[in-house]
């Protein structure tokens, strides 16, 4: 979500501090509220964490073993680029784990939407990594590390598959817009 859209979700109001009597500026959320089914979220979060840990393990294996495949720049670059959306997905997973109803538009963008986008991006970059592995294999540069090169290709395929599964599971989260009556309860929420 763009910065301007985030700013439009808040209004600055003046509030008197009861202790000091001074006027203070506070941000009042005026955007829409959302809610998610907490029972389905409780079932979904452990599965997402298991998939994320598996994905991280599969990602680490090629980096920790000797393989001629991982020395080729056109294989190494997509492998390293996979780390960025994976880290952003990790931050979004923490947001999803701690999410509480009602959700603001900002929390929705930081949590489920960000996780969905980042796991999809990881899957796409993982597929590029796999294609680069296959190009390396067809270039005939296997050498003495045939088994480790095959392991790298399997890891790239598993990485993409696990990210695709996470993206599909995150899309199953039911998020509905809530009526505006909750606005007054959350006055001053930033």
Backbone as CSV, one residue per row, in Angstrom:
resi,resn,N_x,N_y,N_z,CA_x,CA_y,CA_z,C_x,C_y,C_z
1,UNK,0.847,-1.170,0.000,0.000,0.000,0.000,0.893,1.234,0.000
2,UNK,0.521,2.221,-0.751,1.342,3.417,-0.875,1.242,4.292,0.376
3,UNK,2.277,5.091,0.577,2.344,5.946,1.762,1.151,6.901,1.842
4,UNK,0.761,7.480,0.722,-0.361,8.422,0.688,-1.654,7.737,1.131
5,UNK,-1.837,6.492,0.681,-3.036,5.763,1.081,-3.034,5.487,2.580
6,UNK,-1.863,5.190,3.144,-1.775,4.988,4.591,-2.101,6.272,5.343
7,UNK,-1.579,7.394,4.859,-1.822,8.670,5.531,-3.294,9.050,5.490
8,UNK,-3.997,8.681,4.427,-5.420,8.991,4.317,-6.268,8.195,5.318
9,UNK,-5.686,7.151,5.899,-6.419,6.331,6.859,-6.406,6.916,8.272
10,UNK,-5.638,7.988,8.469,-5.512,8.591,9.788,-5.883,10.062,9.756
11,UNK,-6.332,10.548,10.905,-6.671,11.952,11.077,-5.992,12.415,12.368
12,UNK,-5.422,13.606,12.326,-4.768,14.149,13.519,-5.798,14.873,14.362
13,UNK,-5.873,14.508,15.649,-6.807,15.149,16.575,-6.024,15.652,17.785
14,UNK,-6.526,16.684,18.412,-5.912,17.230,19.619,-6.617,16.620,20.828
15,UNK,-5.817,16.086,21.763,-6.349,15.437,22.951,-5.682,16.080,24.167
16,UNK,-6.464,16.332,25.219,-5.922,16.903,26.449,-5.412,15.773,27.330
17,UNK,-4.155,15.895,27.759,-3.555,14.910,28.659,-4.119,15.140,30.060
18,UNK,-4.761,14.134,30.668,-5.385,14.340,31.979,-4.370,14.642,33.089
19,UNK,-3.149,14.190,32.989,-2.149,14.417,34.038,-1.585,15.832,34.002
20,UNK,-1.244,16.291,32.793,-0.586,17.594,32.669,-1.529,18.695,32.222
21,UNK,-2.644,18.344,31.607,-3.576,19.343,31.106,-3.151,19.950,29.775
22,UNK,-2.053,19.460,29.209,-1.567,19.991,27.926,-2.241,19.280,26.761
23,UNK,-2.340,20.016,25.663,-2.895,19.465,24.426,-1.810,18.650,23.718
24,UNK,-2.190,17.473,23.255,-1.268,16.628,22.497,-1.943,16.191,21.213
25,UNK,-1.126,16.045,20.196,-1.643,15.528,18.926,-1.641,14.008,18.965
26,UNK,-2.712,13.429,18.490,-2.838,11.977,18.390,-3.341,11.623,17.000
27,UNK,-2.918,10.469,16.547,-3.418,9.963,15.269,-4.656,9.118,15.548
28,UNK,-5.736,9.442,14.870,-6.983,8.698,15.027,-7.228,7.941,13.728
29,UNK,-7.398,6.640,13.857,-7.638,5.811,12.678,-9.068,6.025,12.208
30,UNK,-9.234,6.393,10.942,-10.579,6.643,10.401,-10.909,5.702,9.247
31,UNK,-9.996,4.776,8.957,-10.188,3.844,7.843,-11.097,2.687,8.217
32,UNK,-11.286,1.772,7.288,-12.157,0.622,7.551,-11.481,-0.388,8.488
33,UNK,-12.303,-1.144,9.188,-11.825,-2.217,10.050,-12.179,-3.548,9.413
34,UNK,-11.350,-4.549,9.705,-11.551,-5.889,9.170,-11.465,-6.875,10.318
35,UNK,-12.011,-8.059,10.103,-11.845,-9.112,11.093,-11.622,-10.436,10.386
36,UNK,-10.949,-11.315,11.096,-10.651,-12.637,10.564,-11.211,-13.694,11.507
37,UNK,-11.459,-14.848,10.976,-11.953,-15.961,11.777,-10.780,-16.490,12.604
38,UNK,-10.820,-16.237,13.908,-9.691,-16.583,14.773,-9.502,-18.093,14.916
39,UNK,-10.572,-18.869,14.845,-10.442,-20.329,14.962,-9.654,-20.889,13.773
40,UNK,-9.968,-20.424,12.574,-9.224,-20.905,11.406,-7.796,-20.366,11.413
41,UNK,-7.601,-19.170,11.966,-6.250,-18.606,12.066,-5.389,-19.439,13.000
42,UNK,-5.973,-19.892,14.116,-5.232,-20.716,15.071,-4.790,-22.034,14.443
43,UNK,-5.580,-22.563,13.525,-5.204,-23.798,12.824,-4.172,-23.521,11.732
44,UNK,-4.268,-22.371,11.109,-3.420,-22.041,9.971,-2.003,-21.650,10.371
45,UNK,-1.852,-20.917,11.448,-0.542,-20.382,11.844,0.496,-21.477,12.092
46,UNK,0.207,-22.548,12.851,1.230,-23.590,13.021,1.641,-24.241,11.703
47,UNK,0.686,-24.451,10.818,1.010,-25.021,9.510,1.924,-24.095,8.715
48,UNK,1.635,-22.797,8.746,2.486,-21.834,8.040,3.902,-21.828,8.609
49,UNK,4.028,-21.921,9.931,5.366,-21.937,10.544,6.125,-23.203,10.174
50,UNK,5.440,-24.349,10.128,6.097,-25.596,9.716,6.581,-25.473,8.280
51,UNK,5.727,-24.950,7.398,6.126,-24.763,6.001,7.293,-23.788,5.885
52,UNK,7.285,-22.728,6.705,8.371,-21.760,6.646,9.693,-22.371,7.111
53,UNK,9.660,-23.153,8.186,10.882,-23.797,8.682,11.411,-24.790,7.642
54,UNK,10.522,-25.560,7.021,10.942,-26.475,5.955,11.565,-25.700,4.795
55,UNK,10.942,-24.600,4.431,11.456,-23.775,3.335,12.837,-23.236,3.673
56,UNK,13.029,-22.768,4.904,14.330,-22.238,5.321,15.389,-23.342,5.307
57,UNK,15.023,-24.549,5.729,15.964,-25.667,5.706,16.340,-26.031,4.277
58,UNK,15.351,-26.089,3.409,15.613,-26.412,2.003,16.464,-25.327,1.352
59,UNK,16.260,-24.085,1.757,17.056,-22.977,1.222,18.502,-23.072,1.682
60,UNK,18.726,-23.490,2.920,20.078,-23.513,3.488,20.939,-24.640,2.935
61,UNK,20.349,-25.757,2.558,21.123,-26.932,2.124,22.086,-26.610,0.975
62,UNK,21.650,-26.007,-0.133,22.615,-25.744,-1.220,23.727,-24.776,-0.816
63,UNK,23.439,-23.872,0.084,24.463,-22.923,0.516,25.503,-23.542,1.429
64,UNK,25.157,-24.650,2.074,26.062,-25.276,3.026,26.866,-26.440,2.449
65,UNK,26.539,-26.864,1.240,27.265,-27.992,0.656,28.098,-27.542,-0.539
66,UNK,29.101,-28.337,-0.854,29.929,-28.008,-2.010,29.227,-28.491,-3.271
67,UNK,29.037,-27.579,-4.196,28.427,-27.909,-5.476,28.963,-26.942,-6.519
68,UNK,29.377,-27.502,-7.648,29.853,-26.620,-8.729,28.722,-25.755,-9.240
69,UNK,27.504,-26.229,-9.086,26.334,-25.472,-9.544,26.226,-24.133,-8.813
70,UNK,26.536,-24.137,-7.502,26.385,-22.921,-6.716,27.536,-21.938,-6.932
71,UNK,28.518,-22.311,-7.744,29.610,-21.385,-8.058,29.335,-20.606,-9.339
72,UNK,28.332,-21.007,-10.086,27.977,-20.286,-11.316,27.181,-19.037,-10.932
73,UNK,27.548,-17.902,-11.475,26.906,-16.644,-11.085,25.427,-16.633,-11.434
74,UNK,25.034,-17.253,-12.556,23.632,-17.221,-12.957,22.772,-18.180,-12.137
75,UNK,23.376,-19.014,-11.315,22.638,-19.831,-10.349,22.662,-19.150,-8.982
76,UNK,23.806,-18.579,-8.634,23.981,-17.962,-7.321,23.124,-16.706,-7.131
77,UNK,22.982,-15.900,-8.179,22.207,-14.653,-8.060,20.741,-14.924,-7.711
78,UNK,20.020,-15.802,-8.445,18.629,-16.069,-8.024,18.550,-16.716,-6.639
79,UNK,19.543,-17.548,-6.313,19.568,-18.168,-4.982,19.633,-17.095,-3.898
80,UNK,20.503,-16.126,-4.066,20.637,-15.060,-3.068,19.430,-14.125,-3.064
81,UNK,18.847,-13.882,-4.229,17.663,-13.019,-4.305,16.480,-13.653,-3.577
82,UNK,16.431,-14.978,-3.531,15.349,-15.669,-2.804,15.318,-15.283,-1.329
83,UNK,16.452,-14.869,-0.795,16.531,-14.533,0.620,15.682,-13.304,0.975
84,UNK,15.615,-12.322,0.080,14.881,-11.089,0.389,13.392,-11.322,0.618
85,UNK,12.659,-11.906,-0.344,11.238,-12.122,-0.051,11.015,-13.105,1.096
86,UNK,11.977,-14.004,1.305,11.856,-14.947,2.412,11.912,-14.208,3.756
87,UNK,12.796,-13.226,3.879,12.883,-12.453,5.119,11.644,-11.580,5.325
88,UNK,11.137,-10.977,4.242,9.907,-10.191,4.361,8.720,-11.083,4.717
89,UNK,8.705,-12.291,4.179,7.647,-13.242,4.539,7.741,-13.611,6.012
90,UNK,8.969,-13.723,6.537,9.153,-14.012,7.957,8.555,-12.907,8.824
91,UNK,8.810,-11.652,8.453,8.226,-10.536,9.213,6.702,-10.567,9.145
92,UNK,6.165,-10.877,7.977,4.713,-10.949,7.828,4.140,-12.124,8.623
93,UNK,4.895,-13.213,8.726,4.432,-14.362,9.518,4.311,-13.986,10.999
94,UNK,5.259,-13.177,11.491,5.139,-12.710,12.872,3.888,-11.853,13.038
95,UNK,3.588,-11.017,12.052,2.368,-10.192,12.114,1.119,-11.066,12.124
96,UNK,1.091,-12.084,11.276,-0.072,-12.969,11.224,-0.235,-13.701,12.553
97,UNK,0.876,-14.108,13.145,0.823,-14.849,14.412,0.252,-14.018,15.551
98,UNK,0.477,-12.717,15.522,0.039,-11.862,16.626,-1.209,-11.046,16.298
99,UNK,-1.839,-11.317,15.196,-2.987,-10.534,14.731,-4.175,-10.713,15.677
100,UNK,-4.876,-9.617,15.945,-6.075,-9.645,16.786,-7.172,-8.849,16.096
101,UNK,-8.407,-9.255,16.329,-9.545,-8.522,15.770,-9.830,-7.296,16.627
102,UNK,-10.295,-6.207,16.087,-10.442,-5.876,14.671,-9.104,-5.436,14.066
103,UNK,-8.948,-5.681,12.795,-7.735,-5.318,12.063,-7.930,-3.979,11.371
104,UNK,-6.894,-3.180,11.398,-6.928,-1.954,10.601,-6.410,-2.295,9.204
105,UNK,-6.578,-1.387,8.292,-6.085,-1.593,6.922,-4.563,-1.720,6.916
106,UNK,-3.901,-1.009,7.818,-2.442,-1.054,7.920,-1.994,-2.440,8.377
107,UNK,-2.628,-2.984,9.429,-2.279,-4.318,9.925,-2.566,-5.383,8.876
108,UNK,-3.621,-5.182,8.116,-3.948,-6.121,7.047,-2.868,-6.116,5.972
109,UNK,-2.359,-4.928,5.649,-1.305,-4.818,4.630,0.019,-5.372,5.138
110,UNK,0.307,-5.206,6.432,1.565,-5.690,6.994,1.550,-7.193,7.235
111,UNK,0.387,-7.772,7.426,0.289,-9.189,7.762,-0.067,-10.069,6.593
112,UNK,-1.363,-10.426,6.463,-1.757,-11.392,5.440,-1.418,-10.974,4.000
113,UNK,-1.632,-9.724,3.665,-1.351,-9.305,2.287,0.140,-9.352,1.980
114,UNK,0.957,-8.911,2.915,2.399,-8.936,2.718,2.908,-10.378,2.635
115,UNK,2.420,-11.248,3.504,2.847,-12.654,3.477,2.455,-13.318,2.160
116,UNK,1.246,-13.018,1.696,0.786,-13.591,0.430,1.669,-13.125,-0.728
117,UNK,1.974,-11.845,-0.759,2.812,-11.304,-1.839,4.240,-11.833,-1.775
118,UNK,4.798,-11.908,-0.576,6.200,-12.334,-0.441,6.376,-13.820,-0.698
119,UNK,5.431,-14.652,-0.286,5.564,-16.079,-0.579,5.380,-16.336,-2.066
120,UNK,4.516,-15.577,-2.714,4.367,-15.697,-4.164,5.650,-15.254,-4.868
121,UNK,6.237,-14.149,-4.398,7.502,-13.679,-4.986,8.611,-14.702,-4.765
122,UNK,8.669,-15.302,-3.585,9.676,-16.336,-3.316,9.492,-17.535,-4.236
123,UNK,8.251,-17.916,-4.477,7.995,-19.046,-5.375,8.454,-18.729,-6.794
124,UNK,8.196,-17.514,-7.262,8.594,-17.119,-8.615,10.116,-17.078,-8.741
125,UNK,10.786,-16.468,-7.761,12.251,-16.404,-7.809,12.838,-17.805,-7.644
126,UNK,12.185,-18.659,-6.856,12.624,-20.053,-6.724,12.529,-20.809,-8.034
127,UNK,11.496,-20.521,-8.811,11.365,-21.151,-10.134,12.483,-20.665,-11.057
128,UNK,12.805,-19.379,-10.974,13.928,-18.850,-11.765,15.227,-19.535,-11.350
129,UNK,15.401,-19.725,-10.054,16.574,-20.438,-9.536,16.616,-21.863,-10.102
130,UNK,15.472,-22.549,-10.113,15.402,-23.914,-10.651,15.738,-23.935,-12.139
131,UNK,15.207,-22.977,-12.892,15.497,-22.903,-14.331,16.996,-22.687,-14.558
132,UNK,17.616,-21.841,-13.756,19.063,-21.623,-13.866,19.835,-22.891,-13.533
133,UNK,19.350,-23.651,-12.550,19.979,-24.940,-12.230,19.892,-25.893,-13.416
134,UNK,18.737,-25.929,-14.058,18.543,-26.824,-15.209,19.423,-26.388,-16.375
135,UNK,19.523,-25.079,-16.595,20.418,-24.573,-17.657,21.849,-24.999,-17.364
136,UNK,22.265,-24.897,-16.124,23.610,-25.322,-15.739,23.795,-26.813,-16.018
137,UNK,22.771,-27.617,-15.702,22.858,-29.064,-15.916,22.974,-29.396,-17.399
138,UNK,22.199,-28.709,-18.252,22.250,-28.990,-19.683,23.495,-28.419,-20.347
139,UNK,24.171,-27.505,-19.667,25.429,-26.987,-20.201,26.535,-28.030,-20.076
140,UNK,26.250,-29.123,-19.366,27.202,-30.220,-19.264,28.301,-29.981,-18.264
141,UNK,28.086,-29.087,-17.319,29.135,-28.743,-16.363,28.969,-29.486,-15.051
142,UNK,28.532,-30.738,-15.107,28.311,-31.485,-13.872,29.610,-31.810,-13.155
143,UNK,30.555,-32.378,-13.835,31.828,-32.724,-13.206,31.659,-33.807,-12.162
144,UNK,32.470,-33.724,-11.111,32.491,-34.766,-10.080,31.391,-34.580,-9.043
145,UNK,30.654,-33.495,-9.098,29.651,-33.218,-8.055,28.231,-33.428,-8.575
146,UNK,28.034,-34.494,-9.323,26.716,-34.768,-9.893,25.642,-34.873,-8.811
147,UNK,25.912,-35.612,-7.748,24.917,-35.807,-6.691,24.567,-34.474,-6.019
148,UNK,25.572,-33.640,-5.725,25.284,-32.365,-5.066,24.535,-31.416,-5.997
149,UNK,24.796,-31.478,-7.295,24.058,-30.644,-8.241,22.596,-31.066,-8.328
150,UNK,22.364,-32.361,-8.278,20.977,-32.855,-8.288,20.270,-32.428,-6.998
151,UNK,20.981,-32.498,-5.885,20.396,-32.059,-4.608,20.024,-30.577,-4.686
152,UNK,20.872,-29.761,-5.320,20.566,-28.328,-5.474,19.302,-28.121,-6.292
153,UNK,19.132,-28.899,-7.365,17.923,-28.768,-8.192,16.682,-29.189,-7.413
154,UNK,16.803,-30.275,-6.641,15.671,-30.737,-5.832,15.317,-29.678,-4.778
155,UNK,16.339,-29.069,-4.180,16.093,-28.020,-3.180,15.401,-26.810,-3.810
156,UNK,15.806,-26.429,-5.014,15.164,-25.298,-5.693,13.697,-25.610,-5.986
157,UNK,13.425,-26.833,-6.429,12.040,-27.231,-6.713,11.215,-27.269,-5.420
158,UNK,11.800,-27.817,-4.347,11.091,-27.890,-3.069,10.849,-26.494,-2.499
159,UNK,11.824,-25.605,-2.641,11.684,-24.227,-2.163,10.500,-23.557,-2.849
160,UNK,10.424,-23.686,-4.170,9.310,-23.079,-4.919,7.978,-23.696,-4.519
161,UNK,7.959,-25.009,-4.385,6.724,-25.694,-4.013,6.230,-25.310,-2.631
162,UNK,7.142,-25.231,-1.661,6.745,-24.850,-0.304,6.220,-23.417,-0.260
163,UNK,6.856,-22.530,-1.003,6.368,-21.141,-1.048,5.006,-21.057,-1.710
164,UNK,4.801,-21.831,-2.767,3.491,-21.835,-3.426,2.423,-22.367,-2.468
165,UNK,2.760,-23.405,-1.695,1.803,-23.938,-0.717,1.473,-22.900,0.352
166,UNK,2.499,-22.172,0.816,2.249,-21.125,1.812,1.347,-20.038,1.249
167,UNK,1.594,-19.625,0.007,0.770,-18.581,-0.609,-0.684,-19.028,-0.723
168,UNK,-0.891,-20.291,-1.096,-2.258,-20.815,-1.218,-2.932,-20.871,0.154
169,UNK,-2.199,-21.321,1.168,-2.773,-21.408,2.517,-3.113,-20.026,3.077
170,UNK,-2.264,-19.043,2.819,-2.544,-17.688,3.308,-3.780,-17.120,2.634
171,UNK,-3.981,-17.454,1.375,-5.169,-16.986,0.656,-6.459,-17.562,1.232
172,UNK,-6.362,-18.658,2.004,-7.572,-19.248,2.603,-8.027,-18.511,3.853
173,UNK,-7.213,-17.575,4.352,-7.644,-16.786,5.523,-8.874,-15.965,5.152
174,UNK,-9.916,-16.108,5.948,-11.151,-15.373,5.697,-11.069,-14.031,6.412
175,UNK,-11.062,-12.959,5.627,-10.999,-11.604,6.187,-12.187,-10.826,5.641
176,UNK,-12.994,-10.303,6.557,-14.186,-9.561,6.150,-14.118,-8.144,6.696
177,UNK,-14.755,-7.225,5.968,-14.795,-5.835,6.428,-15.858,-5.712,7.508
178,UNK,-15.509,-4.967,8.536,-16.392,-4.779,9.678,-17.085,-3.425,9.558
179,UNK,-18.306,-3.295,10.071,-18.975,-1.994,10.047,-18.171,-0.946,10.816
180,UNK,-18.395,0.314,10.516,-17.609,1.420,11.056,-17.890,1.737,12.523
181,UNK,-18.814,1.057,13.182,-19.171,1.385,14.560,-18.010,1.170,15.539
182,UNK,-17.026,0.370,15.183,-15.897,0.095,16.086,-14.898,1.247,16.108
183,UNK,-15.092,2.234,15.266,-14.140,3.337,15.151,-13.938,4.056,16.472
184,UNK,-15.002,4.280,17.225,-14.900,5.059,18.453,-14.190,4.272,19.561
185,UNK,-14.279,2.940,19.540,-13.609,2.131,20.549,-12.094,2.218,20.389
186,UNK,-11.613,2.395,19.178,-10.184,2.365,18.900,-9.628,3.750,18.609
187,UNK,-10.216,4.733,19.203,-9.766,6.105,18.995,-8.346,6.259,19.534
188,UNK,-7.496,6.890,18.745,-6.117,7.111,19.139,-5.190,5.963,18.817
189,UNK,-5.703,4.902,18.203,-4.862,3.770,17.834,-3.959,4.160,16.681
190,UNK,-2.694,3.865,16.789,-1.767,4.233,15.731,-1.334,3.046,14.938
